[in-house]
Each structure stands twice: as structure tokens, then as C-alpha cells.
Amino acid sequence: MKLKKIEDGVYEVNIIDATDEELHEINNTMGLALSVEEMKKIRDFFREMGRNPTDLEIHAIAQGWSEHCSYKSSKPVLRKYIFGIPSEHTMIVMQDDAGVVEFDDEYAYVFKIESHNHPSAVEPYGGAATGVGGIIRDVLNMGAKPIALVDPLFFGPPDYSGKLNKGVKHPLFLINGVISGIRDYGNRVGIPTVAGITYFHEDYINNVLVNAGCLGIVKKDKIVRSAVYSTGIKLVMVGGRTGRDGIHGVNFASKILDEKSEEERQAVQLGNPILKEPLIHLVLEANERGIIHGMKDLGGGGLGSVVGEMCHAGGVGANVYLDKVLLKEGDMAPWEIWVSESQERMLLAIEDKNLQTLEKLCEKWDIEMSVIGETIEQKNLRIFWHGNKILDMPLEFITAGVEYERDYTVRRVQEMQEIPPEPNYRSVFLKLLSSYNIASKEWVIRQYDHEVQGRTVIKPMHGIVGYESHGDAAVLKPLHDSWKGIAITTVSNPHISKLNPYLGALYTVDEAVRNLVAVGAMPSSMSDGLNFGNPERPEIMGEFVETCRGLGDAARALGIPYVSGNVSFYNEAFGKNIPPTPVLMAVGIIDDIRNAITSDFKKEGNYIYTIGKTTGEMGGSEYYSMLNASSTIVPRVNVERTKLLSKQLLSAISKGLVESCHDISHGGLGVTIAEMSIGGNLGAEIDLKNMEHFRSDIKLFSESPTRWVCEVQPENAEKFESHVEGKHIGVVDGERLKVRDGERWLFNVDVATMRKIWRGSLEKYLR
């Protein structure tokens, strides 16, 4: 690679004379994570300009063109299937760095989910912590106060005993590191973690997935755009100083993990929740004063992404003076300053007349600030270093990036389903309760403060104190003077998506709806976190296309829009890709939180109903997985039925006809009733004879979509049945769960035994 020193820390890169082989060398040496074809586009651009670029210019383009920043592989697919879905019940106020949705006449809620996968694989504690910090800033930069966090996580089995590839950490190490990072950041910054997923599968051994979501609340007249529209506006950095941590973070996220990934620790940012908390106060107070004319957080891509995207969105250019940036290390080169992803930094667009006000607020909250530039009329980005111009390029070329219509193939699966011998029902039932994807996640949930801020009305676990079980969604009361509430849930089902990405996507949307309806919330909007392997492989791109098609078809039919989201590609290591893993963070609205319900049984003598139709499609079920039984026939969602039954059940809940409700998902009906019994410390007597005509194990363990279990007082049974298409299958009773199918008894287990097995499975690994 041929370099010519221009001044201290700045070099000219000879690219216009470079051969394709030399372009490949430049890409690798500079850590750009671009293809040779992209490098050729850059070479052609500078040939037209008649000059060579500086190293800063090359790095700036690489940041803007990274998969993480430009969505170059996913944009065409997202436009076709995901963007612009109309809503039946939701007023979208704005779609920017996070989605902004109407909550009431005065307020909007703001939320987004995104991934921090590669950093968490290399350094689980720091990677997960900064994932939380980054998603908080995405909500904050819309002017919203962050009020809740969620954490969908995907690991290899904690008891994995096979050989690990070089550089791959054991799942148990990753699990403890990731959860500790999320715990320490969220708890210290004072935002409750109220929902999440902890999912285990051998396909995540090489490539852990760490997704984080945040929800905030904002007055509609205080919403801030991630853009600046006027010239002469000062660009002001506030918060943490800039260092070498996080350099090439987005480039690293756009690579395949391998045995050398451990060497890229500099790409992992260093979070500081103790600084973040006053930074949140500073930003919210400055916004309340009305002095912010645009704002964006310095996350993926650092200054390069923030300045470019803010100005490009507003149709202006910028002058930036890198020597004005406050640094952690004094010897940083300009390109390092530009691409650094050091945490706890925000960029504010402030008029000259308001700089003094901002300075006083920074003094009040003990936050550093520096004026690093201003917007200009020309639509160019110009960067200066101690008075010398070291970058001058059109923002369009840097920021708009490239797009690809990648080739894809859709895998056709021959449908088949093995019929295993009928099991010992008691043994299978208890084994399911102890399986890692069903067993209690209390150890994880109790790490997090879900009470801070005092808004969490329905907690992540439901039931009598000391006996709590899993719930379907958390419920928040965001405003002090209103009973109106927000329900939050996160869902994913990689087992089903791996077998059929399209039907798996439909199932994921259906489960999100089920969870919200189960607490009495009307589904309002969703944020999609899309985790996939290498998009340059046609079969992986096919999984992505089919998933997006399914997500779009379901959301369009239900009238529930996606208002924000994230795509994480290149989740591949040692030739193995993760299964397609769409994760949804879904939000619902409850007009009165006093009408919200939980999943735990309430009273002996109450009737138990199933809502929805049980089918024999067992592909992707926990039951078949446990038996090692083969099936490629996965549950099929009838979205019109989802819509109809949700409406019926919400009507019954609003009229006070339902005492408890739980959606039927992992483990089927048997596990659902067990969790309701555990949370209420009450048994039940169940008879399956009124259900569909299948073998008893299908009735008990099928994971058919659009189904719930409801508890109803006997005196309300007639009214309930007039509202909802349900089947009466039993009664809350005693201290044992007794299940039969007509005259044949299947099992009889006391609640204490179920609880012990359910709670003890993961507890021995996670301490």
C-alpha cells in the first residue's frame, strides 16, 4: 500500500493507480471490510476528481458503505415487504432513528430494537453493555425519556460439551458475561429491563446473538429529528470523550467471525452508564428549553455516520474541525477520531444564540461539550485539521452508499412428519418443564431492576410473591396523570424459522399479538430485529427474503406497522450460519391499566378454557425436538383467525370476564397450564376430550398458533362463551395438575414438584 504523508497523522493513499490486487491489499490493511468491486467504485470516483484520497476519506467512505450503516443488501427487500405498512389503530408520528407513535393527544411513545452481536461474541460483558447504551441513545435522540429496556438473547446450550472452534468462547461464559453487562448498564443508568428472551440452540455456539430494545415517552411538540435543515447551525458534541475504543465497529459488524476476531477487541466500545445518566438529563432539559434543532447519537459509524446522515437528511453540508473534538488520547489520527465509536456521545444542532444556554446546562450536569463544526449551503462534507482541509467530498457519495439486488434461492422442503410412539406422559411433561427454552428464566430476570422509575405495573414474572411464573408481556404506566398503559413483549422462534422462514415469520407475528392480547392490550406497532447469516450466499439471502415476505404479509393483514428496526447480517462463523432469527419487539396499548390481567391462576373452582384451534403440525415444537422426532410440517397461521380471536378475547377481557390468560407457545397446552399453576400456586383438573381429534400428545404439546388458555369465574362462563369461541377443558382445583383425555388419565403431578423442576433446570448453570 503506497502512502504519502501530508502532515502529522494524515496520509494520501495512492488509489487511482492501484491494480485490483492492490485495492484488495488496501482494503485489508486499512480494515475497510469492502469488496473489490466497491474499492473499484472508490478508485473510479477519485480518478474523476483527478486526485488521490486521504486516508480519512477512504475510512469515511468505508464507514458509510458498511452493511451496518448503509443496509446495502437489505434495503430493496425491506422497501418491498416491510416499509409503509398501513395501520388500522396506530397513528405513526415519525419514523427516524427510532419509531415515534401516538400514545394520546399530547404524548407519543418511541421505540426500537437492534443488535450488538459481533462485539458480544468477542467481549460479552462490554459488547452487551454498549448494546444497551446504544439503543438508549437511539430513543433519547428523538427527544424521548427512556422508560423501559428489553433483551432478546440467543446462546448455545449452557451444558455444551463438544469441541469449540479456535477463538469461540463457551456458551456459559458468554451467557454470564452478556447478562452481567446488560444488568450493570441498565441498573446503573436507572432504566428498567422489563421483557426479553433467553433462547438456547446449538446453532448459536459460534455466533451469539444479543439484541437490545428501548422504549421512551415524549411530548409530541418536543420530538426532535435526526436531521438539520438550516445553514449556519453549530454542531456540538456533548458527553464522553473520543478514544480508540470502537474503531471500525461497523466494519467489524459487517464481517464474518473467524479465529482472528478475538484480535478486534478495539472494535468493542467501552460503555459508561454513570456518565449516561446525567447525559440523559442534559439532553432532555436542553430539549425542554427548545434549543435543539436536530440531534443524533454517536453509535455505529461514530462522527462519520452522525454528521453525514444528519446533514444529508436535511439537505445541507457541513464544515467539521476535528482538532476541536475532545479526546481521551492526545495522539489520535484524524481518521481514528472520525470513525471512533466511543460511547456516551451525542451531536446536537444548536443556533449560535443558544450556545451559552447549553454551556450552562452542561455545567449543571457536569457534562463536557465542544463546538466541532457548522452546517453550510454546499452539500459537501469538508473536514479540517489544524486549519488544513483534509476531506472535501459530496455527502451523497459518502452517505447514500451502494445498494445490491442480491441473488437468492428459496429452499423447498419436502413435507414429512414422523409419528413417534406414544410417550410416558408424566415423564415427557416433566422433561419439557426442565428443557432450557421452557424452564424458568428467573435467574436472568432477577438480575435486572424492573421496578426503577416506578412505572412497571405488570412485571416480567406473574403470580403470588415467591411463586411467580412467566408472563406474556410487561405493562407500564408511562404518565402520572393517566391510567392509560403500554404493554411490551419480545418474541422469536428460530426452531420454526429454520424449517420454514416464511411460516416462521408469520408465527412470530402471531405470537407477538398473542402475548399482547393475553394481558389485555391492543397491538399497536412493532420493531423488527432481523438476524441472519452471510447475505452473499443465495440460500441465506433467500431466508431473509422469505422472512421479510412473511413479516410483511402478517403485519399488513393485521394492520400493525413496523415503525423501526435493524438488520444484522454476516452472523456466520467457521462456515456455519445462524438460523434465520427475526426478533420482534411489539407494543400494545391498554386504555386502563386497572383492567390488565396476568397469567397466574387466581381461584379454585374457576373454569379453564382454551381459545383457538389445535392442529397436528409439530415441526419446530419443543416436544419433537426433545424426542429427536423429525417433522418439516410447521404450524400455519391463519391471520384472519388471529385478527378475529384477538378481537373477541380483548372484548371479553375489557368486560372483566377473564381472571387470567396465557398464550400457548413453547411446550404447548401442557406447559401453558403448568406455568399458570406455578404462578398461582394452584392445581387444575384438565380433560382433553372436548378438543380436536388428535392423539393425546398432540393435544398437550402441539404449538399451534393463535391459542390462549383463559381462567373464568363460573358465574361469568355464559357471558364469556358468548364473546369468545372457546372450549371448556377443566377447572382450577387443589394443589395438583391432573390431566386426562376422557376416561384415560395421562398424569397427576403436584404443583410443588413442577415448580422445583421448572426452576432448577438452569439455576445449576447460572449462578
Phi, psi and omega in degrees: 000125185265121181239147175231121182289127178264313175200180183305121175082001182233129182231148171269133180256124180282095182251332186291337178258004187284141171281171178300322178296320179290326175298319177299320179294317178300315180301313182290317182295321182271356178066042188275335181060037176252164176273165177297322179298320178292321177298324178293324176297319179294317178301315180296322179299314182284334172297320177295325178284344178075026179206164173272153178277162167279163176299327177298317181296319178297314180295322180297317179294316181300321177298310183296330182266002179295152177303321183298319184271322190262344183054041188294333179268338189255337186305312181300323180288317179298319178298323183287321190245330192253316186290145169075023177289124181290155183245144176272324188238357191243133174259107178281121180277320186193149171234115186219228176298333173220161179279141180240120188231141181297131174259310173210194184298331186254330189243157171232153171255151186231133179202161179195153171234144176207175187251158171217059192283303184298313178302324181288333177289327181275315182221087192301320182294305182291322180297316180290318181300315182285338171297318176295315180300320181293319182288330174298316181294327178300323178282319180299321185286358169270003181089008186264149173277120178293129183234352180200149177235155172226156185217082173285123187231144184224120186230165165289166181300140182293339180259021183301130183238007180281180180282135178263141174293155182302130180090349180269130182270152181296142180308323182295322176296316180294317181302308182294322179293314181296312183295322177296320179296316178295316180302307187293323180287307183298316181295320184286330180275348173083039177234127185288140171264113193245350181204163180172186177222139168234105190242140183237134178196143182297339179291350179256009181297316181278342189213089178294148174245127177234106177254146179223140179229155180219146176234140179225173180230141184209145170291140184301325182279003178245010179292136180248142176270153174271052183203157174230130191251349185246155176270160179078011178271133180283143175257117189239126174269134176230150177110222185287163176277164183265130179225191182275356176288135179087009178291130181067028179299315181288329176293319178298320180292343181258019178244165171275137177289142176212189185292345179266358183299330178302333181285351185261035180298336179295343179281349180269125183285164178247112182277158179216086183295336179291329174280326183298322185299309176292332177297320176300314180298317179301310183297316181295322179289320176297321178292321178298327178285348178077027185257358182264124182251016181157146184202147177205148180270150177269087178248238180302123180094347176060213180303325182304313180289317189293306181297313182299312184290320179298313185285319179298320179296328181266358178074029178234171174252189182206145163258131179234135182247096188295334179289352177271350181287131179285130189244151170281328183232128189285344186258023181288138176283156180306319182294327178293320178297319185291322185260354181302140177247033176309144189275173173062038179238141176229150175247122181249141173262115189231136173288152180310316186295343183256002181297321181294321177299317179296320179301317180294321177294321178296321176296319181299318185262006178057049180241135178280149176220155175209135176276115187248359180174188177208159178277149182228166184287317179298140184272045177246154168260124179236125182243136182242149179224106183052045176090347181259133179282122184241000173207132175210100186215154174296133178299326181303318183291321182285314194268321184293330175069206181236161176228149180232135167267083187289146175296145177213154175232140179258119182288127178263126184251132175286120183286130176205154177212119176288144175251102182285163175300149179296134190272175163282109192295320180297315182297314181295317181301312181291326178293323176296318179299333182266355181292147191299328182274355177247325185305160183304134174258022184302322180303320179289309186300320183287349175290333189261145173276106178259010180254340185304146186078347173067027182253349188278104184277311175248122189279174178297330176246141186248147172130186180294139181304128182093346182236013192301152178234176179294142172254181181261328181203153172268154179234131180244149171252094189286335184243141182291328188255023180216143177272359181291139186231166177239130174256142182229136174216159172231141184218153172192150176217080182298331179303314181284318181297327179296323180283322182207097185302323181293307180292329175297323178293317176301317181296321181296317177296316179301318180293323177300316179296315180303316183296317181291316180297326183299334177261000178096021183256139173280119179304133187245308183198168183221154170239134186249124173256112189251108184252120184218172178278216187279113184289349177282350174268121184304326181290327178287318177298326176296320176299319180295313181300313181294323177296313180297322177298317179293316178300318181293315181299316182294312183294322181294317180294326181273346182072033180243111187277156166269121185253352177195174179169187186202143174243129176240107177259179176063030172276070181226142176208135177054041176078004182242127178265154172291159171292156175303125186230079172283129179243131178247133165256114186246143183237135176234162182245133174244120183297329180215112184296342179291347178262359179291150181233165182242180189267350187274141176300144187252324190203138175299144179094344178290149181279152177242130181237148164257141176247131179102171187257130176273134178236170184262022180276106191254359179299131180083001182281153177296326181296310180293325177298317181295323181277352189058034177271142185267136171200132173253006181266104185262161180301136179255130181268131169260102190296328178294325175292321176304314182296314183293310184292325176299316179297316180298313184291320177298323178296316179295318179295318182296335180268006177075024184268354185240128181271322176209158182207143180213135179282151179266114181220247184302122179091350176075198185301319183301314180291322180301312180293323178299316180295323177293322178292317181299315182292326181266355184053041180225143177274188179201153171245122188239136174235121185272002190295333181277356180279181181300161188274082174231170172297154188300324182292328176293316179301320185279324193239001174297144178250039178306146184282173173055050180224146177222162166247132180237144173254130186225136175294142183306323182290343179258002187299315183297316179295318180300314182294337177281342180264326192231141175279090183233165177241127178283116185241357181172194184215146173289129189198127168064211185241014182228150173261113183245120186236130176223164175235091188070237182275353187260118177279135183260315174194163181213105187230135179283153186298322181299321178294315178302315182297316182299315180291316181297318181281332191273347188297311182267338186302327182289340179264328190251095181227000000 
